[in-house]
């Protein structure tokens, strides 16, 4: 899957929260954007 990174902080191998469809366009801020998936959050992991 390819998704726009709205957080600007997701890295390779991180767990993320993704929205798709019309919710993705709303998250980007443009209902007419050609976007189908957006990363809206990075899931924290507990420290070892």
N, C-alpha and C positions, 0 to 999 in steps of 0.2 A: 504494500500500500504506500502511496505517496500522499503526504498531507502537508498543508501550510502550517508553519510553526508560529502561531500567534504569541507564544510565550517568549520567543527569542532566546530560550535557554535550554531547550531539550537537547540532550547529547545522545550519541550512539549507545545503544544498549539500555537506555533508561526506560522505565515504565511510564506511559503517558496516558492522559485522558483525551479521547478523540470524539468529536461530534461530526456527523455526516448529514448530507442532504441539505434541506433548507436551513437547518440550524447552523450548518457550516457557513453558509452565505451571510447569515445574521451575525455570526461571531466575527467574520472579517469586516463587517460594517457596510457591506454593499449587497443588497438583495439580488443584484444582477451579475455579480462576480461569477466567473466560470470555475467555481470551487466546489468540490464534493466532499472534502475531508479537511478538518482543521484540528491541530493540537491546541487544546485550551488549558491544559495543566500538566505539570510534571508531578508524579507520585513520589513522595518522600519515602525513603527506606530507613529503618532504624539503624543507628550506628552499631558497629560490632564491638 
